[in-house]
Amino acid sequence: MSNSEKILKKRTKLRKKYTQLIEDAYNLRQTDHALSDFSEYKATKVLYKINKLGFVVHNSEAQAN
């Protein structure tokens, strides 16, 4: 398994986690605002990691060409 495949697999896993955290935040919004905010905060951190991995993949593809 090459590095780019590992990165893409990790990015897919992070996207699933991000989606779950956003869904949890939405569901908690009516009952527990603090927990909803915390879930959104964690989702933002995961999104940052996703974007960072996307940047790495994009740059490695550009260098390969």
PQR file of N, CA, C, O and H, with PARSE charges and radii, in Angstrom:
ATOM      1  N   MET A   1       0.858  -1.175   0.000 -0.4000 1.5000
ATOM      2  CA  MET A   1       0.000   0.000   0.000 -0.0000 2.0000
ATOM      3  C   MET A   1       0.904   1.237   0.000  0.5500 1.7000
ATOM      4  O   MET A   1       1.757   1.396   0.873 -0.5500 1.4000
ATOM      5  N   SER A   2       0.708   2.084  -0.965 -0.4000 1.5000
ATOM      6  CA  SER A   2       1.547   3.278  -1.067 -0.0000 2.0000
ATOM      7  C   SER A   2       1.093   4.347  -0.075  0.5500 1.7000
ATOM      8  O   SER A   2       0.019   4.262   0.520 -0.5500 1.4000
ATOM      9  H   SER A   2       0.015   1.955  -1.674  0.4000 1.0000
ATOM     10  N   ASN A   3       1.939   5.341   0.077 -0.4000 1.5000
ATOM     11  CA  ASN A   3       1.617   6.418   1.016 -0.0000 2.0000
ATOM     12  C   ASN A   3       0.353   7.161   0.622  0.5500 1.7000
ATOM     13  O   ASN A   3      -0.455   7.514   1.481 -0.5500 1.4000
ATOM     14  H   ASN A   3       2.811   5.410  -0.407  0.4000 1.0000
ATOM     15  N   SER A   4       0.176   7.401  -0.682 -0.4000 1.5000
ATOM     16  CA  SER A   4      -1.020   8.136  -1.111 -0.0000 2.0000
ATOM     17  C   SER A   4      -2.291   7.337  -0.827  0.5500 1.7000
ATOM     18  O   SER A   4      -3.326   7.912  -0.491 -0.5500 1.4000
ATOM     19  H   SER A   4       0.832   7.114  -1.380  0.4000 1.0000
ATOM     20  N   GLU A   5      -2.214   6.010  -0.963 -0.4000 1.5000
ATOM     21  CA  GLU A   5      -3.383   5.180  -0.644 -0.0000 2.0000
ATOM     22  C   GLU A   5      -3.698   5.231   0.846  0.5500 1.7000
ATOM     23  O   GLU A   5      -4.863   5.272   1.242 -0.5500 1.4000
ATOM     24  H   GLU A   5      -1.373   5.542  -1.237  0.4000 1.0000
ATOM     25  N   LYS A   6      -2.650   5.227   1.670 -0.4000 1.5000
ATOM     26  CA  LYS A   6      -2.852   5.328   3.118 -0.0000 2.0000
ATOM     27  C   LYS A   6      -3.486   6.668   3.481  0.5500 1.7000
ATOM     28  O   LYS A   6      -4.381   6.740   4.323 -0.5500 1.4000
ATOM     29  H   LYS A   6      -1.704   5.193   1.349  0.4000 1.0000
ATOM     30  N   ILE A   7      -3.008   7.717   2.836 -0.4000 1.5000
ATOM     31  CA  ILE A   7      -3.547   9.051   3.110 -0.0000 2.0000
ATOM     32  C   ILE A   7      -5.005   9.135   2.690  0.5500 1.7000
ATOM     33  O   ILE A   7      -5.830   9.688   3.417 -0.5500 1.4000
ATOM     34  H   ILE A   7      -2.281   7.658   2.153  0.4000 1.0000
ATOM     35  N   LEU A   8      -5.331   8.589   1.520 -0.4000 1.5000
ATOM     36  CA  LEU A   8      -6.716   8.619   1.054 -0.0000 2.0000
ATOM     37  C   LEU A   8      -7.623   7.803   1.975  0.5500 1.7000
ATOM     38  O   LEU A   8      -8.760   8.195   2.239 -0.5500 1.4000
ATOM     39  H   LEU A   8      -4.661   8.140   0.929  0.4000 1.0000
ATOM     40  N   LYS A   9      -7.122   6.676   2.458 -0.4000 1.5000
ATOM     41  CA  LYS A   9      -7.907   5.849   3.383 -0.0000 2.0000
ATOM     42  C   LYS A   9      -8.151   6.598   4.690  0.5500 1.7000
ATOM     43  O   LYS A   9      -9.256   6.574   5.233 -0.5500 1.4000
ATOM     44  H   LYS A   9      -6.199   6.358   2.244  0.4000 1.0000
ATOM     45  N   LYS A  10      -7.113   7.261   5.186 -0.4000 1.5000
ATOM     46  CA  LYS A  10      -7.255   8.032   6.425 -0.0000 2.0000
ATOM     47  C   LYS A  10      -8.229   9.184   6.228  0.5500 1.7000
ATOM     48  O   LYS A  10      -9.034   9.479   7.111 -0.5500 1.4000
ATOM     49  H   LYS A  10      -6.216   7.280   4.745  0.4000 1.0000
ATOM     50  N   ARG A  11      -8.156   9.840   5.060 -0.4000 1.5000
ATOM     51  CA  ARG A  11      -9.060  10.956   4.778 -0.0000 2.0000
ATOM     52  C   ARG A  11     -10.515  10.485   4.739  0.5500 1.7000
ATOM     53  O   ARG A  11     -11.410  11.180   5.219 -0.5500 1.4000
ATOM     54  H   ARG A  11      -7.502   9.600   4.343  0.4000 1.0000
ATOM     55  N   THR A  12     -10.743   9.306   4.166 -0.4000 1.5000
ATOM     56  CA  THR A  12     -12.093   8.746   4.134 -0.0000 2.0000
ATOM     57  C   THR A  12     -12.604   8.476   5.550  0.5500 1.7000
ATOM     58  O   THR A  12     -13.759   8.758   5.868 -0.5500 1.4000
ATOM     59  H   THR A  12     -10.016   8.742   3.776  0.4000 1.0000
ATOM     60  N   LYS A  13     -11.734   7.932   6.386 -0.4000 1.5000
ATOM     61  CA  LYS A  13     -12.105   7.661   7.782 -0.0000 2.0000
ATOM     62  C   LYS A  13     -12.422   8.960   8.518  0.5500 1.7000
ATOM     63  O   LYS A  13     -13.383   9.027   9.284 -0.5500 1.4000
ATOM     64  H   LYS A  13     -10.796   7.703   6.127  0.4000 1.0000
ATOM     65  N   LEU A  14     -11.610   9.990   8.284 -0.4000 1.5000
ATOM     66  CA  LEU A  14     -11.844  11.280   8.931 -0.0000 2.0000
ATOM     67  C   LEU A  14     -13.145  11.921   8.453  0.5500 1.7000
ATOM     68  O   LEU A  14     -13.845  12.557   9.241 -0.5500 1.4000
ATOM     69  H   LEU A  14     -10.829   9.935   7.662  0.4000 1.0000
ATOM     70  N   ARG A  15     -13.473  11.761   7.179 -0.4000 1.5000
ATOM     71  CA  ARG A  15     -14.738  12.313   6.665 -0.0000 2.0000
ATOM     72  C   ARG A  15     -15.934  11.678   7.354  0.5500 1.7000
ATOM     73  O   ARG A  15     -16.901  12.361   7.689 -0.5500 1.4000
ATOM     74  H   ARG A  15     -12.904  11.244   6.539  0.4000 1.0000
ATOM     75  N   LYS A  16     -15.865  10.360   7.565 -0.4000 1.5000
ATOM     76  CA  LYS A  16     -16.957   9.678   8.273 -0.0000 2.0000
ATOM     77  C   LYS A  16     -17.079  10.208   9.702  0.5500 1.7000
ATOM     78  O   LYS A  16     -18.181  10.444  10.198 -0.5500 1.4000
ATOM     79  H   LYS A  16     -15.079   9.805   7.293  0.4000 1.0000
ATOM     80  N   LYS A  17     -15.938  10.388  10.349 -0.4000 1.5000
ATOM     81  CA  LYS A  17     -15.941  10.914  11.718 -0.0000 2.0000
ATOM     82  C   LYS A  17     -16.503  12.328  11.742  0.5500 1.7000
ATOM     83  O   LYS A  17     -17.283  12.673  12.630 -0.5500 1.4000
ATOM     84  H   LYS A  17     -15.043  10.196   9.946  0.4000 1.0000
ATOM     85  N   TYR A  18     -16.111  13.151  10.770 -0.4000 1.5000
ATOM     86  CA  TYR A  18     -16.604  14.527  10.678 -0.0000 2.0000
ATOM     87  C   TYR A  18     -18.123  14.544  10.508  0.5500 1.7000
ATOM     88  O   TYR A  18     -18.824  15.298  11.183 -0.5500 1.4000
ATOM     89  H   TYR A  18     -15.477  12.871  10.049  0.4000 1.0000
ATOM     90  N   THR A  19     -18.613  13.717   9.612 -0.4000 1.5000
ATOM     91  CA  THR A  19     -20.056  13.654   9.373 -0.0000 2.0000
ATOM     92  C   THR A  19     -20.801  13.252  10.641  0.5500 1.7000
ATOM     93  O   THR A  19     -21.844  13.824  10.959 -0.5500 1.4000
ATOM     94  H   THR A  19     -18.043  13.105   9.064  0.4000 1.0000
ATOM     95  N   GLN A  20     -20.270  12.276  11.361 -0.4000 1.5000
ATOM     96  CA  GLN A  20     -20.911  11.827  12.599 -0.0000 2.0000
ATOM     97  C   GLN A  20     -20.917  12.924  13.657  0.5500 1.7000
ATOM     98  O   GLN A  20     -21.918  13.117  14.348 -0.5500 1.4000
ATOM     99  H   GLN A  20     -19.423  11.812  11.103  0.4000 1.0000
ATOM    100  N   LEU A  21     -19.806  13.641  13.785 -0.4000 1.5000
ATOM    101  CA  LEU A  21     -19.730  14.717  14.779 -0.0000 2.0000
ATOM    102  C   LEU A  21     -20.698  15.852  14.456  0.5500 1.7000
ATOM    103  O   LEU A  21     -21.341  16.391  15.357 -0.5500 1.4000
ATOM    104  H   LEU A  21     -18.993  13.484  13.224  0.4000 1.0000
ATOM    105  N   ILE A  22     -20.807  16.216  13.196 -0.4000 1.5000
ATOM    106  CA  ILE A  22     -21.739  17.276  12.791 -0.0000 2.0000
ATOM    107  C   ILE A  22     -23.177  16.830  13.033  0.5500 1.7000
ATOM    108  O   ILE A  22     -24.011  17.614  13.487 -0.5500 1.4000
ATOM    109  H   ILE A  22     -20.285  15.779  12.464  0.4000 1.0000
ATOM    110  N   GLU A  23     -23.458  15.575  12.730 -0.4000 1.5000
ATOM    111  CA  GLU A  23     -24.808  15.047  12.965 -0.0000 2.0000
ATOM    112  C   GLU A  23     -25.133  15.044  14.460  0.5500 1.7000
ATOM    113  O   GLU A  23     -26.240  15.404  14.859 -0.5500 1.4000
ATOM    114  H   GLU A  23     -22.781  14.938  12.362  0.4000 1.0000
ATOM    115  N   ASP A  24     -24.173  14.639  15.276 -0.4000 1.5000
ATOM    116  CA  ASP A  24     -24.374  14.658  16.729 -0.0000 2.0000
ATOM    117  C   ASP A  24     -24.614  16.083  17.231  0.5500 1.7000
ATOM    118  O   ASP A  24     -25.488  16.318  18.066 -0.5500 1.4000
ATOM    119  H   ASP A  24     -23.273  14.346  14.952  0.4000 1.0000
ATOM    120  N   ALA A  25     -23.833  17.021  16.716 -0.4000 1.5000
ATOM    121  CA  ALA A  25     -23.989  18.421  17.132 -0.0000 2.0000
ATOM    122  C   ALA A  25     -25.382  18.926  16.777  0.5500 1.7000
ATOM    123  O   ALA A  25     -26.014  19.624  17.570 -0.5500 1.4000
ATOM    124  H   ALA A  25     -23.124  16.830  16.038  0.4000 1.0000
ATOM    125  N   TYR A  26     -25.855  18.578  15.598 -0.4000 1.5000
ATOM    126  CA  TYR A  26     -27.186  19.013  15.172 -0.0000 2.0000
ATOM    127  C   TYR A  26     -28.268  18.410  16.074  0.5500 1.7000
ATOM    128  O   TYR A  26     -29.204  19.099  16.480 -0.5500 1.4000
ATOM    129  H   TYR A  26     -25.342  18.011  14.954  0.4000 1.0000
ATOM    130  N   ASN A  27     -28.131  17.131  16.379 -0.4000 1.5000
ATOM    131  CA  ASN A  27     -29.129  16.461  17.216 -0.0000 2.0000
ATOM    132  C   ASN A  27     -29.124  16.975  18.655  0.5500 1.7000
ATOM    133  O   ASN A  27     -30.164  16.995  19.312 -0.5500 1.4000
ATOM    134  H   ASN A  27     -27.371  16.571  16.050  0.4000 1.0000
ATOM    135  N   LEU A  28     -27.966  17.384  19.138 -0.4000 1.5000
ATOM    136  CA  LEU A  28     -27.857  17.879  20.517 -0.0000 2.0000
ATOM    137  C   LEU A  28     -28.233  19.348  20.659  0.5500 1.7000
ATOM    138  O   LEU A  28     -28.397  19.838  21.776 -0.5500 1.4000
ATOM    139  H   LEU A  28     -27.120  17.367  18.605  0.4000 1.0000
ATOM    140  N   ARG A  29     -28.367  20.040  19.564 -0.4000 1.5000
ATOM    141  CA  ARG A  29     -28.590  21.488  19.605 -0.0000 2.0000
ATOM    142  C   ARG A  29     -29.813  21.867  20.439  0.5500 1.7000
ATOM    143  O   ARG A  29     -29.796  22.891  21.123 -0.5500 1.4000
ATOM    144  H   ARG A  29     -28.234  19.641  18.656  0.4000 1.0000
ATOM    145  N   GLN A  30     -30.860  21.068  20.393 -0.4000 1.5000
ATOM    146  CA  GLN A  30     -32.091  21.403  21.110 -0.0000 2.0000
ATOM    147  C   GLN A  30     -32.049  21.025  22.588  0.5500 1.7000
ATOM    148  O   GLN A  30     -32.779  21.597  23.397 -0.5500 1.4000
ATOM    149  H   GLN A  30     -30.874  20.237  19.837  0.4000 1.0000
ATOM    150  N   THR A  31     -31.194  20.061  22.943 -0.4000 1.5000
ATOM    151  CA  THR A  31     -31.209  19.570  24.322 -0.0000 2.0000
ATOM    152  C   THR A  31     -30.020  20.025  25.159  0.5500 1.7000
ATOM    153  O   THR A  31     -30.184  20.364  26.331 -0.5500 1.4000
ATOM    154  H   THR A  31     -30.601  19.596  22.286  0.4000 1.0000
ATOM    155  N   ASP A  32     -28.835  20.038  24.579 -0.4000 1.5000
ATOM    156  CA  ASP A  32     -27.631  20.357  25.358 -0.0000 2.0000
ATOM    157  C   ASP A  32     -26.697  21.217  24.512  0.5500 1.7000
ATOM    158  O   ASP A  32     -25.927  20.704  23.700 -0.5500 1.4000
ATOM    159  H   ASP A  32     -28.701  19.762  23.627  0.4000 1.0000
ATOM    160  N   HIS A  33     -26.776  22.516  24.710 -0.4000 1.5000
ATOM    161  CA  HIS A  33     -26.001  23.448  23.885 -0.0000 2.0000
ATOM    162  C   HIS A  33     -24.497  23.273  24.073  0.5500 1.7000
ATOM    163  O   HIS A  33     -23.741  23.351  23.104 -0.5500 1.4000
ATOM    164  H   HIS A  33     -27.402  22.933  25.369  0.4000 1.0000
ATOM    165  N   ALA A  34     -24.062  23.041  25.289 -0.4000 1.5000
ATOM    166  CA  ALA A  34     -22.627  22.905  25.553 -0.0000 2.0000
ATOM    167  C   ALA A  34     -22.050  21.683  24.841  0.5500 1.7000
ATOM    168  O   ALA A  34     -20.981  21.758  24.236 -0.5500 1.4000
ATOM    169  H   ALA A  34     -24.676  22.978  26.075  0.4000 1.0000
ATOM    170  N   LEU A  35     -22.753  20.576  24.915 -0.4000 1.5000
ATOM    171  CA  LEU A  35     -22.285  19.362  24.255 -0.0000 2.0000
ATOM    172  C   LEU A  35     -22.324  19.518  22.739  0.5500 1.7000
ATOM    173  O   LEU A  35     -21.454  19.007  22.033 -0.5500 1.4000
ATOM    174  H   LEU A  35     -23.621  20.515  25.407  0.4000 1.0000
ATOM    175  N   SER A  36     -23.330  20.222  22.245 -0.4000 1.5000
ATOM    176  CA  SER A  36     -23.419  20.505  20.817 -0.0000 2.0000
ATOM    177  C   SER A  36     -22.230  21.339  20.353  0.5500 1.7000
ATOM    178  O   SER A  36     -21.630  21.055  19.316 -0.5500 1.4000
ATOM    179  H   SER A  36     -24.037  20.637  22.818  0.4000 1.0000
ATOM    180  N   ASP A  37     -21.896  22.366  21.123 -0.4000 1.5000
ATOM    181  CA  ASP A  37     -20.748  23.212  20.783 -0.0000 2.0000
ATOM    182  C   ASP A  37     -19.449  22.418  20.808  0.5500 1.7000
ATOM    183  O   ASP A  37     -18.587  22.603  19.949 -0.5500 1.4000
ATOM    184  H   ASP A  37     -22.383  22.597  21.965  0.4000 1.0000
ATOM    185  N   PHE A  38     -19.310  21.541  21.784 -0.4000 1.5000
ATOM    186  CA  PHE A  38     -18.102  20.728  21.883 -0.0000 2.0000
ATOM    187  C   PHE A  38     -17.979  19.788  20.687  0.5500 1.7000
ATOM    188  O   PHE A  38     -16.886  19.596  20.153 -0.5500 1.4000
ATOM    189  H   PHE A  38     -20.010  21.390  22.482  0.4000 1.0000
ATOM    190  N   SER A  39     -19.096  19.206  20.270 -0.4000 1.5000
ATOM    191  CA  SER A  39     -19.087  18.323  19.108 -0.0000 2.0000
ATOM    192  C   SER A  39     -18.724  19.098  17.839  0.5500 1.7000
ATOM    193  O   SER A  39     -17.985  18.599  16.991 -0.5500 1.4000
ATOM    194  H   SER A  39     -19.984  19.363  20.704  0.4000 1.0000
ATOM    195  N   GLU A  40     -19.246  20.311  17.717 -0.4000 1.5000
ATOM    196  CA  GLU A  40     -18.889  21.150  16.568 -0.0000 2.0000
ATOM    197  C   GLU A  40     -17.412  21.516  16.588  0.5500 1.7000
ATOM    198  O   GLU A  40     -16.766  21.561  15.540 -0.5500 1.4000
ATOM    199  H   GLU A  40     -19.847  20.717  18.406  0.4000 1.0000
ATOM    200  N   TYR A  41     -16.877  21.775  17.773 -0.4000 1.5000
ATOM    201  CA  TYR A  41     -15.457  22.097  17.906 -0.0000 2.0000
ATOM    202  C   TYR A  41     -14.589  20.915  17.459  0.5500 1.7000
ATOM    203  O   TYR A  41     -13.620  21.092  16.722 -0.5500 1.4000
ATOM    204  H   TYR A  41     -17.401  21.738  18.624  0.4000 1.0000
ATOM    205  N   LYS A  42     -14.947  19.712  17.912 -0.4000 1.5000
ATOM    206  CA  LYS A  42     -14.191  18.530  17.504 -0.0000 2.0000
ATOM    207  C   LYS A  42     -14.313  18.306  15.998  0.5500 1.7000
ATOM    208  O   LYS A  42     -13.345  17.907  15.351 -0.5500 1.4000
ATOM    209  H   LYS A  42     -15.735  19.568  18.511  0.4000 1.0000
ATOM    210  N   ALA A  43     -15.495  18.561  15.438 -0.4000 1.5000
ATOM    211  CA  ALA A  43     -15.692  18.415  13.997 -0.0000 2.0000
ATOM    212  C   ALA A  43     -14.823  19.402  13.228  0.5500 1.7000
ATOM    213  O   ALA A  43     -14.296  19.069  12.167 -0.5500 1.4000
ATOM    214  H   ALA A  43     -16.281  18.886  15.964  0.4000 1.0000
ATOM    215  N   THR A  44     -14.673  20.610  13.754 -0.4000 1.5000
ATOM    216  CA  THR A  44     -13.825  21.612  13.110 -0.0000 2.0000
ATOM    217  C   THR A  44     -12.372  21.158  13.093  0.5500 1.7000
ATOM    218  O   THR A  44     -11.669  21.352  12.102 -0.5500 1.4000
ATOM    219  H   THR A  44     -15.102  20.880  14.616  0.4000 1.0000
ATOM    220  N   LYS A  45     -11.925  20.556  14.184 -0.4000 1.5000
ATOM    221  CA  LYS A  45     -10.559  20.043  14.240 -0.0000 2.0000
ATOM    222  C   LYS A  45     -10.361  18.906  13.235  0.5500 1.7000
ATOM    223  O   LYS A  45      -9.316  18.823  12.589 -0.5500 1.4000
ATOM    224  H   LYS A  45     -12.496  20.399  14.990  0.4000 1.0000
ATOM    225  N   VAL A  46     -11.353  18.038  13.103 -0.4000 1.5000
ATOM    226  CA  VAL A  46     -11.276  16.942  12.139 -0.0000 2.0000
ATOM    227  C   VAL A  46     -11.272  17.501  10.717  0.5500 1.7000
ATOM    228  O   VAL A  46     -10.531  17.013   9.863 -0.5500 1.4000
ATOM    229  H   VAL A  46     -12.202  18.105  13.628  0.4000 1.0000
ATOM    230  N   LEU A  47     -12.088  18.513  10.460 -0.4000 1.5000
ATOM    231  CA  LEU A  47     -12.124  19.129   9.137 -0.0000 2.0000
ATOM    232  C   LEU A  47     -10.773  19.735   8.784  0.5500 1.7000
ATOM    233  O   LEU A  47     -10.342  19.660   7.633 -0.5500 1.4000
ATOM    234  H   LEU A  47     -12.690  18.909  11.154  0.4000 1.0000
ATOM    235  N   TYR A  48     -10.107  20.332   9.756 -0.4000 1.5000
ATOM    236  CA  TYR A  48      -8.770  20.881   9.525 -0.0000 2.0000
ATOM    237  C   TYR A  48      -7.810  19.769   9.092  0.5500 1.7000
ATOM    238  O   TYR A  48      -7.009  19.965   8.178 -0.5500 1.4000
ATOM    239  H   TYR A  48     -10.457  20.393  10.691  0.4000 1.0000
ATOM    240  N   LYS A  49      -7.887  18.611   9.740 -0.4000 1.5000
ATOM    241  CA  LYS A  49      -7.032  17.482   9.371 -0.0000 2.0000
ATOM    242  C   LYS A  49      -7.357  16.989   7.963  0.5500 1.7000
ATOM    243  O   LYS A  49      -6.456  16.647   7.198 -0.5500 1.4000
ATOM    244  H   LYS A  49      -8.537  18.452  10.482  0.4000 1.0000
ATOM    245  N   ILE A  50      -8.647  16.955   7.623 -0.4000 1.5000
ATOM    246  CA  ILE A  50      -9.060  16.530   6.281 -0.0000 2.0000
ATOM    247  C   ILE A  50      -8.477  17.470   5.234  0.5500 1.7000
ATOM    248  O   ILE A  50      -7.927  17.023   4.228 -0.5500 1.4000
ATOM    249  H   ILE A  50      -9.379  17.233   8.244  0.4000 1.0000
ATOM    250  N   ASN A  51      -8.599  18.762   5.471 -0.4000 1.5000
ATOM    251  CA  ASN A  51      -8.075  19.741   4.521 -0.0000 2.0000
ATOM    252  C   ASN A  51      -6.560  19.642   4.398  0.5500 1.7000
ATOM    253  O   ASN A  51      -6.009  19.800   3.308 -0.5500 1.4000
ATOM    254  H   ASN A  51      -9.046  19.125   6.289  0.4000 1.0000
ATOM    255  N   LYS A  52      -5.894  19.384   5.505 -0.4000 1.5000
ATOM    256  CA  LYS A  52      -4.443  19.243   5.497 -0.0000 2.0000
ATOM    257  C   LYS A  52      -4.031  18.027   4.664  0.5500 1.7000
ATOM    258  O   LYS A  52      -3.081  18.102   3.885 -0.5500 1.4000
ATOM    259  H   LYS A  52      -6.341  19.256   6.390  0.4000 1.0000
ATOM    260  N   LEU A  53      -4.735  16.922   4.824 -0.4000 1.5000
ATOM    261  CA  LEU A  53      -4.438  15.732   4.031 -0.0000 2.0000
ATOM    262  C   LEU A  53      -4.735  15.971   2.555  0.5500 1.7000
ATOM    263  O   LEU A  53      -4.001  15.493   1.689 -0.5500 1.4000
ATOM    264  H   LEU A  53      -5.507  16.862   5.457  0.4000 1.0000
ATOM    265  N   GLY A  54      -5.795  16.699   2.265 -0.4000 1.5000
ATOM    266  CA  GLY A  54      -6.109  17.028   0.873 -0.0000 2.0000
ATOM    267  C   GLY A  54      -5.015  17.862   0.246  0.5500 1.7000
ATOM    268  O   GLY A  54      -4.681  17.682  -0.925 -0.5500 1.4000
ATOM    269  H   GLY A  54      -6.392  17.087   2.968  0.4000 1.0000
ATOM    270  N   PHE A  55      -4.458  18.769   1.018 -0.4000 1.5000
ATOM    271  CA  PHE A  55      -3.360  19.598   0.532 -0.0000 2.0000
ATOM    272  C   PHE A  55      -2.141  18.734   0.223  0.5500 1.7000
ATOM    273  O   PHE A  55      -1.479  18.941  -0.794 -0.5500 1.4000
ATOM    274  H   PHE A  55      -4.729  18.915   1.970  0.4000 1.0000
ATOM    275  N   VAL A  56      -1.840  17.770   1.090 -0.4000 1.5000
ATOM    276  CA  VAL A  56      -0.694  16.883   0.886 -0.0000 2.0000
ATOM    277  C   VAL A  56      -0.889  16.041  -0.369  0.5500 1.7000
ATOM    278  O   VAL A  56       0.035  15.905  -1.172 -0.5500 1.4000
ATOM    279  H   VAL A  56      -2.378  17.602   1.916  0.4000 1.0000
ATOM    280  N   VAL A  57      -2.073  15.478  -0.547 -0.4000 1.5000
ATOM    281  CA  VAL A  57      -2.356  14.647  -1.717 -0.0000 2.0000
ATOM    282  C   VAL A  57      -2.268  15.485  -2.985  0.5500 1.7000
ATOM    283  O   VAL A  57      -1.686  15.053  -3.980 -0.5500 1.4000
ATOM    284  H   VAL A  57      -2.824  15.589   0.104  0.4000 1.0000
ATOM    285  N   HIS A  58      -2.835  16.665  -2.950 -0.4000 1.5000
ATOM    286  CA  HIS A  58      -2.825  17.532  -4.131 -0.0000 2.0000
ATOM    287  C   HIS A  58      -1.399  17.910  -4.516  0.5500 1.7000
ATOM    288  O   HIS A  58      -1.056  17.885  -5.698 -0.5500 1.4000
ATOM    289  H   HIS A  58      -3.307  17.016  -2.142  0.4000 1.0000
ATOM    290  N   ASN A  59      -0.568  18.257  -3.545 -0.4000 1.5000
ATOM    291  CA  ASN A  59       0.818  18.633  -3.827 -0.0000 2.0000
ATOM    292  C   ASN A  59       1.630  17.455  -4.341  0.5500 1.7000
ATOM    293  O   ASN A  59       2.460  17.632  -5.233 -0.5500 1.4000
ATOM    294  H   ASN A  59      -0.847  18.277  -2.585  0.4000 1.0000
ATOM    295  N   SER A  60       1.417  16.265  -3.810 -0.4000 1.5000
ATOM    296  CA  SER A  60       2.171  15.100  -4.272 -0.0000 2.0000
ATOM    297  C   SER A  60       1.780  14.729  -5.701  0.5500 1.7000
ATOM    298  O   SER A  60       2.623  14.273  -6.474 -0.5500 1.4000
ATOM    299  H   SER A  60       0.743  16.121  -3.086  0.4000 1.0000
ATOM    300  N   GLU A  61       0.505  14.920  -6.059 -0.4000 1.5000
ATOM    301  CA  GLU A  61       0.079  14.665  -7.431 -0.0000 2.0000
ATOM    302  C   GLU A  61       0.681  15.688  -8.382  0.5500 1.7000
ATOM    303  O   GLU A  61       1.064  15.340  -9.499 -0.5500 1.4000
ATOM    304  H   GLU A  61      -0.180  15.290  -5.431  0.4000 1.0000
ATOM    305  N   ALA A  62       0.772  16.931  -7.962 -0.4000 1.5000
ATOM    306  CA  ALA A  62       1.341  17.980  -8.799 -0.0000 2.0000
ATOM    307  C   ALA A  62       2.831  17.738  -9.017  0.5500 1.7000
ATOM    308  O   ALA A  62       3.342  17.981 -10.110 -0.5500 1.4000
ATOM    309  H   ALA A  62       0.461  17.214  -7.055  0.4000 1.0000
ATOM    310  N   GLN A  63       3.527  17.265  -7.995 -0.4000 1.5000
ATOM    311  CA  GLN A  63       4.956  16.995  -8.129 -0.0000 2.0000
ATOM    312  C   GLN A  63       5.215  15.770  -8.990  0.5500 1.7000
ATOM    313  O   GLN A  63       6.259  15.684  -9.637 -0.5500 1.4000
ATOM    314  H   GLN A  63       3.112  17.067  -7.107  0.4000 1.0000
ATOM    315  N   ALA A  64       4.287  14.819  -9.012 -0.4000 1.5000
ATOM    316  CA  ALA A  64       4.444  13.617  -9.829 -0.0000 2.0000
ATOM    317  C   ALA A  64       4.349  13.947 -11.313  0.5500 1.7000
ATOM    318  O   ALA A  64       4.954  13.267 -12.141 -0.5500 1.4000
ATOM    319  H   ALA A  64       3.439  14.888  -8.487  0.4000 1.0000
ATOM    320  N   ASN A  65       3.600  14.978 -11.647 -0.4000 1.5000
ATOM    321  CA  ASN A  65       3.453  15.360 -13.063 -0.0000 2.0000
ATOM    322  C   ASN A  65       4.611  16.181 -13.424  0.5500 1.7000
ATOM    323  O   ASN A  65       4.719  16.626 -14.567 -0.5500 1.4000
ATOM    324  H   ASN A  65       3.108  15.531 -10.974  0.4000 1.0000
TER
END
